[in-house]
């Protein structure tokens, strides 16, 4: 592709489209490029992507978006193979932009498609958790819910559905979590108590959250601001809770009870894995 005037290469999706047209003139396939562009548009919510915004953080967030978004045909998750293919197509276009000096030279430094291992979730260290507490998050509710999970061990399903009527006493003490087949009390420390904020009506949810790919992106965007460059999930908070208690010498039986596990083997797998 010949070098364009700088004024014509300020927006990435337009530049991407130019690359596609160039491929067509050379009778090269553009089907997968067209699909990659559609996911780019979904990722940016239809907004422009300035060339100057393309950097390592952007590349990490786009990769995480592809790993969690659904296909255009149905609500099924995009396969890892397809996500990897679209990611490499987009990064190949970024490299053209780098060669033409439209995008900063180190924009893709160290950016490779992550290999995911099912069930492998690394806990956060105490320092990392403290850095998260200090860092700014685009969703304050998400930040509070994640930290609350890290302090209580409650999973996403329980936290996202938690209502004020389930708070046994709006005081430093405990929250009654009513599961489908059992009920248990989750003790609150001072930090977790503060994260609840002001009490609401009994039927209102404590944390107004609905999980989607953008929430996942916000979670990792927040992590990057805290200096955490590894991929994290909401489950990371719960795993962190168990590991911290284990390091403090808390009996595995008590950790298992606090986590709501029916089998202590699940707790051992988390704390010793």
C-alpha positions in Angstrom: 0.0 0.0 0.0 1.3 3.4 -1.0 1.9 6.0 1.7 -1.2 8.1 2.3 -1.3 11.7 3.3 -1.4 12.0 7.1 -4.8 13.7 7.0 -6.4 10.6 5.4 -5.1 8.2 8.0 -6.3 9.5 11.3 -9.1 7.0 11.9 -8.3 3.3 12.1 -11.5 1.7 10.8 -11.3 3.9 7.7 -7.6 2.9 7.2 -8.7 -0.8 7.8 -11.2 -0.4 5.0 -8.6 1.1 2.7 -6.5 -2.0 3.3 -9.4 -4.2 2.3 -10.0 -2.3 -0.9 -6.3 -2.7 -1.7 -6.6 -6.5 -1.2 -9.6 -6.6 -3.5 -7.7 -4.9 -6.3 -5.1 -7.7 -6.0 -7.8 -10.4 -6.1 -7.2 -11.4 -2.5 -9.9 -12.6 -0.1 -11.4 -10.0 2.1 -14.2 -12.1 3.8 -12.3 -12.6 7.1 -11.1 -8.9 7.0 -14.7 -7.8 6.6 -15.7 -9.9 9.7 -12.8 -8.5 11.7 -14.0 -5.0 10.8 -17.5 -5.8 12.0 -16.0 -6.8 15.4 -13.9 -3.7 15.4 -17.1 -1.7 15.0 -18.8 -3.6 17.8 -15.8 -3.1 20.0 -15.7 0.7 19.5 -19.5 0.8 19.7 -19.6 2.5 16.3 -17.3 5.3 17.4 -14.1 6.4 15.6 -10.9 4.8 16.6 -8.1 7.5 16.3 -4.8 6.2 15.1 -3.1 7.8 18.1 -5.3 5.7 20.5 -3.8 2.4 19.2 -1.3 1.2 21.8 -0.5 -1.9 23.9 -3.5 -1.2 26.2 -5.9 -0.9 23.3 -4.5 -4.2 21.8 -5.0 -6.0 25.1 -8.5 -4.7 25.5 -9.5 -5.7 21.9 -8.1 -9.2 22.4 -10.1 -9.6 25.7 -13.2 -8.3 23.9 -12.9 -10.9 21.2 -12.4 -13.6 23.8 -15.8 -12.8 25.4 -18.0 -11.4 22.7 -20.7 -13.4 20.9 -21.0 -14.3 17.2 -23.2 -12.3 14.8 -25.2 -15.4 14.0 -26.3 -16.2 17.6 -25.5 -15.5 21.2 -22.9 -18.3 21.3 -19.4 -17.1 22.4 -17.0 -16.5 19.5 -14.6 -19.5 19.2 -11.0 -19.1 20.3 -9.9 -19.9 16.8 -12.0 -17.2 15.2 -11.0 -14.7 18.0 -7.4 -15.4 17.3 -7.8 -15.1 13.5 -9.6 -11.7 13.7 -7.1 -10.4 16.3 -4.1 -11.3 14.0 -5.9 -9.7 11.0 -6.4 -6.4 13.0 -2.8 -6.5 14.3 -1.5 -7.1 10.7 -3.3 -3.9 9.6 -1.9 -2.1 12.7 1.6 -3.1 11.6 1.0 -1.5 8.2 0.0 1.6 10.0 3.2 1.4 12.0 5.3 1.0 8.8 3.6 4.1 7.5 4.3 6.0 10.7 0.6 6.5 11.4 0.7 4.4 14.6 3.4 4.5 17.3 6.2 2.1 16.7 5.8 0.2 20.0 2.0 -0.2 19.8 2.1 -4.0 19.6 5.2 -4.6 21.7 4.7 -7.8 23.7 1.2 -8.2 22.4 0.5 -11.9 21.5 -2.8 -13.7 21.6 -3.1 -15.2 25.1 -3.2 -18.9 25.5 -6.1 -19.7 27.8 -6.1 -22.7 30.1 -9.5 -23.8 31.2 -9.9 -23.5 35.0 -6.6 -21.8 35.4 -7.2 -18.5 37.3 -4.4 -16.8 39.1 -5.1 -15.1 42.4 -4.1 -11.5 43.0 -1.5 -10.5 45.6 -2.3 -8.2 48.5 -0.4 -5.4 46.7 -2.3 -5.9 43.5 -5.6 -5.8 45.4 -4.6 -2.6 47.1 -3.5 -1.1 43.8 -7.0 -1.9 42.4 -8.6 -0.2 45.3 -6.6 3.0 44.5 -7.0 2.9 40.7 -9.9 4.5 38.9 -12.5 2.3 37.3 -15.0 3.4 34.6 -17.7 1.6 36.6 -17.7 2.4 40.3 -20.4 -0.3 40.9 -18.2 -2.9 39.2 -15.2 -1.8 41.3 -17.1 -2.1 44.5 -18.6 -5.5 43.6 -15.2 -7.0 42.6 -13.5 -5.8 45.8 -16.5 -7.0 47.8 -16.1 -10.4 46.3 -12.4 -10.4 47.1 -13.2 -9.6 50.8 -16.1 -12.0 51.2 -15.5 -14.9 48.7 -19.0 -14.4 47.2 -19.3 -15.4 43.5 -20.7 -13.3 40.7 -24.0 -15.1 40.8 -24.7 -14.3 44.4 -23.3 -10.7 44.3 -25.2 -9.7 41.1 -28.5 -11.0 42.6 -27.9 -9.8 46.2 -30.8 -7.7 47.5 -31.0 -5.5 50.6 -33.6 -7.8 52.2 -30.8 -10.4 52.3 -28.6 -8.1 54.5 -29.3 -9.5 58.0 -28.2 -6.4 59.7 -26.9 -3.3 58.0 -24.0 -3.2 60.5 -20.6 -4.8 60.8 -21.7 -8.4 61.2 -23.0 -10.7 58.5 -25.0 -11.0 55.3 -27.4 -13.8 54.9 -26.9 -15.3 51.5 -29.9 -17.3 50.4 -28.8 -19.8 47.8 -31.2 -22.1 45.9 -30.6 -25.1 48.1 -29.0 -23.7 51.2 -28.4 -20.6 53.3 -25.3 -19.4 54.9 -23.9 -16.2 56.6 -21.0 -14.4 55.1 -19.1 -12.3 57.7 -18.3 -8.7 56.9 -15.2 -6.9 57.9 -14.9 -3.1 58.1 -13.7 -2.7 54.5 -16.5 -4.9 53.0 -19.1 -3.1 55.1 -18.0 0.3 53.6 -18.4 -1.1 50.1 -22.1 -1.6 50.6 -22.8 2.1 50.8 -26.1 3.5 51.8 -28.9 1.0 52.3 -31.7 0.7 49.8 -35.3 -0.7 49.7 -35.6 -4.3 50.6 -36.3 -5.5 47.0 -33.5 -3.5 45.4 -30.3 -5.1 44.4 -27.2 -4.0 46.3 -25.0 -4.0 43.2 -26.9 -3.0 40.0 -24.8 -5.0 37.5 -25.5 -7.0 34.4 -22.7 -9.1 33.0 -21.6 -8.4 29.4 -18.5 -8.2 27.3 -18.2 -4.4 28.0 -18.2 -5.0 31.7 -15.4 -7.5 31.2 -13.4 -5.0 29.2 -14.0 -2.4 32.0 -12.7 -4.9 34.5 -9.4 -5.4 32.7 -9.1 -1.8 31.7 -9.3 -1.0 35.5 -6.7 -3.8 36.1 -4.3 -2.3 33.6 -4.6 1.1 35.3 -3.6 -0.7 38.5 -0.5 -2.1 36.8 -2.0 -5.6 36.4 -1.3 -6.8 32.9 -2.5 -10.4 33.2 -6.1 -11.2 32.2 -8.5 -11.2 35.2 -12.1 -12.3 35.5 -14.7 -11.7 38.2 -13.8 -15.2 39.6 -10.3 -13.9 40.2 -11.6 -11.9 43.2 -13.2 -15.1 44.8 -10.0 -17.1 44.2 -8.0 -14.3 45.8 -10.2 -14.4 48.9 -9.5 -18.1 49.4 -5.8 -17.8 48.8 -5.4 -14.9 51.2 -7.2 -16.9 54.0 -5.1 -19.9 53.3 -1.9 -17.9 53.6 -3.1 -16.5 56.9 -3.4 -20.1 58.2 -7.3 -20.2 58.3 -8.4 -23.8 58.5 -9.4 -25.3 55.1 -12.8 -26.4 56.6 -13.7 -22.8 57.5 -12.5 -21.5 54.1 -14.7 -24.1 52.4 -17.7 -23.0 54.5 -17.1 -19.3 53.7 -16.8 -20.1 50.0 -20.1 -22.0 50.1 -18.5 -25.2 48.7 -20.3 -28.5 49.1 -17.1 -30.5 48.9 -13.9 -29.6 50.5 -12.0 -30.9 47.5 -13.1 -27.8 45.5 -11.5 -25.6 48.2 -8.3 -27.6 48.2 -8.1 -27.4 44.4 -8.4 -23.6 44.6 -6.0 -23.0 47.5 -3.4 -25.5 46.4 -3.7 -25.3 42.7 
